[in-house]
Amino acid sequence: MAAQYDQSREFARPVLERVHAAGLFDLQIPETVGGPGLTAVEECIVQEELAAGCAGIALALIANTLALTPILLAGTPEQQERLLRPFTEALRFAAFGLTEAEAGSDAGALRTRARRDGDGYVLDGRKRFITNGGVADLYTIFATLDGTSQGITCFAVPKGAPGLSVGREERKLGIRASNTTEVLLDGVHVEAQDRIGGEGEGYRIALRTLLRSRATIGAAALGIAREALSCAIRYAQGREQFGRPIAQLGAIEQMLGEMGMRVEAARLLVYQAAQRIAEGEASPLYSSMAKAYAADTAMYVAGEAVQIFGGYGFMEDYPVEKLFRDAKIYQIFEGTNQVQRMVIARALVKEHA
Ligand SMILES: Cc1cc2nc3c(=O)[nH]c(=O)nc-3n(C[C@H](O)[C@H](O)[C@H](O)COP(=O)(O)OP(=O)(O)OC[C@H]3O[C@@H](n4cnc5c(N)ncnc54)[C@H](O)[C@@H]3O)c2cc1C
């Protein structure tokens, strides 16, 4: 089924309906508004398992949490009740709108404008690469009031708001079952009651959100790595060359040993970061280490798995080429791995100041 959705590039709504029916969506919505009130640890466990099956399908859950976290972190009790409760009652999708064509790693340079308009605001701009962008019922949009990062403010915008539309849907290397689109804002009126946090607090809210989400991104990458390792082991046990299973060749043993070690190291980093988030001690150091190391591990292990499969690994008939294509994005989104290393270095330097 994962291969089928990968090839058709369809959004896997029927699969996601089953995931929702199993109670695995939006785990961190608090019990006060009808959610399960679970933590980043449970979210990582679910994400690791689902991403081992199909990271593209599993990404819809990450995008929901990413978009709803600003409301969890900075929303008033009234906003949480009004905006989050509907997610506990039925399957709904949400999208986090930070990135723009000219503002990726440098998200503080975003240009989407918010103008005060009576009691509310009017938003104009263009968001790029937005996961769930074409299927979302609710968008959290970051826009600046004064053209600077100090003016960035977060707004909740419902699907169907006049002036909000979905632009181009991207055709991607991997995670093809996920929905990635432009989101266009053309004079979108937002009521003051839908501003999340204070004016000018948006950039900080976005960074705090990403800090939490990076553990889950790491968990998805871990799921890919784990699956690639297990495919490689099974194949190496069954494939015979020179009269014996290739798993008994020293060169393959070296590869499997290294892959296994990195998967376990990624697992420790991911769940350490998640545990800190669950305990209210989200740490840039550990979230960035988890995200970057798990993503590098997914890319490395999936690449080695393709190699162990030989020519068959290069073919769509076998699962590892999809894992290889899916792994790449984890080094890029939610802050590229270069940006994570920058964050890690700065946290370390600060610790030693
Ligand atoms: C499939 C997909 C889904 C996405 N989903 C979302 C979403 O739901 N919401 C959202 O808001 N965004 C989303 N994004 C955007 C994503 O987070 C950005 O693509 C990412 O942050 C990188 O920005 P960029 O693509 O503009 O690359 P750039 O920032 O232009 O980076 C280009 C290169 O320069 C390097 N670089 C840039 N700055 C530095 C630096 N200071 N130090 C070292 N190296 C640096 C980068 O590491 C990279 O190698 C998504 C992207 C993709 C591809």
PDBQT file of the ligand as one rigid body, heavy atoms in Angstrom, charges set to zero:
ROOT
HETATM    1  C1  LIG A 401       8.673  18.571   1.432  1.00  0.00    +0.000 C 
HETATM    2  C2  LIG A 401       8.800  19.819   2.257  1.00  0.00    +0.000 A 
HETATM    3  C3  LIG A 401       7.870  20.074   3.264  1.00  0.00    +0.000 A 
HETATM    4  C4  LIG A 401       7.958  21.244   4.018  1.00  0.00    +0.000 A 
HETATM    5  N1  LIG A 401       6.983  21.530   4.939  1.00  0.00    +0.000 NA
HETATM    6  C5  LIG A 401       6.961  22.763   5.524  1.00  0.00    +0.000 A 
HETATM    7  C6  LIG A 401       5.838  23.174   6.328  1.00  0.00    +0.000 A 
HETATM    8  O1  LIG A 401       4.895  22.412   6.567  1.00  0.00    +0.000 OA
HETATM    9  N2  LIG A 401       5.848  24.435   6.837  1.00  0.00    +0.000 N 
HETATM   10  C7  LIG A 401       6.868  25.304   6.611  1.00  0.00    +0.000 A 
HETATM   11  O2  LIG A 401       6.787  26.454   7.078  1.00  0.00    +0.000 OA
HETATM   12  N3  LIG A 401       7.943  24.940   5.873  1.00  0.00    +0.000 NA
HETATM   13  C8  LIG A 401       8.009  23.696   5.320  1.00  0.00    +0.000 A 
HETATM   14  N4  LIG A 401       9.088  23.320   4.534  1.00  0.00    +0.000 N 
HETATM   15  C9  LIG A 401      10.186  24.265   4.349  1.00  0.00    +0.000 C 
HETATM   16  C10 LIG A 401      11.510  23.783   4.944  1.00  0.00    +0.000 C 
HETATM   17  O3  LIG A 401      11.503  23.882   6.329  1.00  0.00    +0.000 OA
HETATM   18  C11 LIG A 401      12.612  24.596   4.266  1.00  0.00    +0.000 C 
HETATM   19  O4  LIG A 401      12.732  24.089   2.942  1.00  0.00    +0.000 OA
HETATM   20  C12 LIG A 401      13.935  24.481   4.988  1.00  0.00    +0.000 C 
HETATM   21  O5  LIG A 401      13.869  25.170   6.198  1.00  0.00    +0.000 OA
HETATM   22  C13 LIG A 401      15.105  25.032   4.174  1.00  0.00    +0.000 C 
HETATM   23  O6  LIG A 401      14.806  26.258   3.569  1.00  0.00    +0.000 OA
HETATM   24  P1  LIG A 401      15.108  26.472   1.997  1.00  0.00    +0.000 P 
HETATM   25  O7  LIG A 401      14.503  25.329   1.291  1.00  0.00    +0.000 OA
HETATM   26  O8  LIG A 401      14.681  27.835   1.621  1.00  0.00    +0.000 OA
HETATM   27  O9  LIG A 401      16.687  26.352   1.865  1.00  0.00    +0.000 OA
HETATM   28  P2  LIG A 401      17.763  27.512   2.122  1.00  0.00    +0.000 P 
HETATM   29  O10 LIG A 401      17.510  28.168   3.433  1.00  0.00    +0.000 OA
HETATM   30  O11 LIG A 401      17.830  28.388   0.922  1.00  0.00    +0.000 OA
HETATM   31  O12 LIG A 401      19.094  26.677   2.241  1.00  0.00    +0.000 OA
HETATM   32  C14 LIG A 401      19.884  26.294   1.112  1.00  0.00    +0.000 C 
HETATM   33  C15 LIG A 401      21.180  25.685   1.610  1.00  0.00    +0.000 C 
HETATM   34  O13 LIG A 401      21.931  26.656   2.372  1.00  0.00    +0.000 OA
HETATM   35  C16 LIG A 401      22.229  26.147   3.665  1.00  0.00    +0.000 C 
HETATM   36  N5  LIG A 401      22.178  27.228   4.654  1.00  0.00    +0.000 N 
HETATM   37  C17 LIG A 401      21.259  28.241   4.740  1.00  0.00    +0.000 A 
HETATM   38  N6  LIG A 401      21.537  29.016   5.801  1.00  0.00    +0.000 NA
HETATM   39  C18 LIG A 401      22.606  28.476   6.422  1.00  0.00    +0.000 A 
HETATM   40  C19 LIG A 401      23.385  28.819   7.579  1.00  0.00    +0.000 A 
HETATM   41  N7  LIG A 401      23.093  29.884   8.328  1.00  0.00    +0.000 N 
HETATM   42  N8  LIG A 401      24.457  28.033   7.903  1.00  0.00    +0.000 NA
HETATM   43  C20 LIG A 401      24.776  26.961   7.146  1.00  0.00    +0.000 A 
HETATM   44  N9  LIG A 401      24.084  26.581   6.022  1.00  0.00    +0.000 NA
HETATM   45  C21 LIG A 401      23.022  27.326   5.682  1.00  0.00    +0.000 A 
HETATM   46  C22 LIG A 401      21.121  25.117   3.936  1.00  0.00    +0.000 C 
HETATM   47  O14 LIG A 401      21.545  24.179   4.916  1.00  0.00    +0.000 OA
HETATM   48  C23 LIG A 401      20.933  24.502   2.565  1.00  0.00    +0.000 C 
HETATM   49  O15 LIG A 401      21.904  23.506   2.353  1.00  0.00    +0.000 OA
HETATM   50  C24 LIG A 401       9.044  22.144   3.803  1.00  0.00    +0.000 A 
HETATM   51  C25 LIG A 401       9.989  21.859   2.815  1.00  0.00    +0.000 A 
HETATM   52  C26 LIG A 401       9.873  20.730   2.042  1.00  0.00    +0.000 A 
HETATM   53  C27 LIG A 401      10.899  20.493   0.972  1.00  0.00    +0.000 C 
ENDROOT
TORSDOF 0
